[in-house]
Amino acid sequence: MATTFDDIIHSEQPVLVDFFATWCGPCKMMHPILDELKTRMGAAVTIIKVDVDKNREAAQALGIQSVPTLIIFQKGEIKWRQSGVVAAPVLQQVMDPMTLSDEK
């Protein structure tokens, strides 16, 4: 059974969605940053990438106007959103409280 975008963002754990475009220079800078974040946080988070040119409806529905735009979802709710390149330590600082709250 295929997992949909909606299924993924309704996860109990935080889900970081990177809305990007292949032609976008700053978007390319996010790839190693997201790899570093995954190394730092492991299975505590899910990270997915969404190409806005191939998924225009999703981008429009969420009001994506610039790339990269990063959105953190948890249980289907937007918990944090920012456009532009964001460093791995900053993303981890934002996500840590979300992962700790699930361990109670």
N, C-alpha and C positions, 0 to 999 in steps of 0.2 A: 504494500500500500504506500503510495506516495505521500510525503509529508508536505503540507502547504505552508506558505509564508505565515498565514494566520495561526496554524498549529504551532509553529516554531516560536512566534512572539508571545504566545500564551503560556510559555514554560514558567515553572516555578523559579528557575534560576535566571539570572539576567542574560539578556540576549543583546549583543552589540551588533547593530546593522550598519555597515559601511555602504552608503549610496555613492557610487563612483561612475566615472566614464573612462573608457580606454584612452581617450585623447587628452585626458587631464593630467598635467604634470604633478600637481600636489597630490592627486589621487595615487599616483605611482609611489610617492613618498610614504603613503600610509601602509603599504604592504609589509615592509620590514617592521614597522611599528606594531602592527597587529600581530605579527609573528612573535615579537618580543612579549606582547601582552599575554598571548596564549601560553607562552613558556612560563611567564610569571604566575598566571592564575590557573592554568591547567583546566581540569574538568569543571571548575566552579562557574565557568562562563561558556556561552556559545557565541561564536563570532561568525557572521555571514556577510557576504558581499552581494550587493544588488546593483547591476549595471542599469543605470537610468535610461540608456538608449534602448535597451532590450525590454525594459519593464516600465514603460512610460505611465501606465495606469497606476501602479503602486507609487511611483514618484509623485504623480499629480495628487493622488489621494492624501499623501502625507505632506503636500506643499513643499516639496524639495525644489528649491530655486537655484542652488549652487552646489557644486561638488568640490571636494568631498563633504558630505553631511553625515555625521555620525548620530545615531539614535540608539539609546538603550531602552529596551522594553523589558518589563517584568509582569507576568500575568496579564499580558495584553495591554498594559498601560505604558505610556511614554514616561520614563523616569528622568531622562536627561537628553538634551539635544544640543549639538553644536556643529557649525560649519567650519571647514578649514582643517589644517593639519593639527593633530593633538598628540602630544608625547605619551608614550606608554605609561610612565609613572603617574601622569595626570589621570589617564583613563582608569588605572588601577585604583587610585585614590577615590574616584567617583564610584567605582563598582564594589570596592571592598565592603562598605556598609550593607549593600544589597545581598552579598553572599553570606555575611555574618548573621543577618537577620533570619535566614533560612535554617541556621543551625540550632536555633532555640528549641 
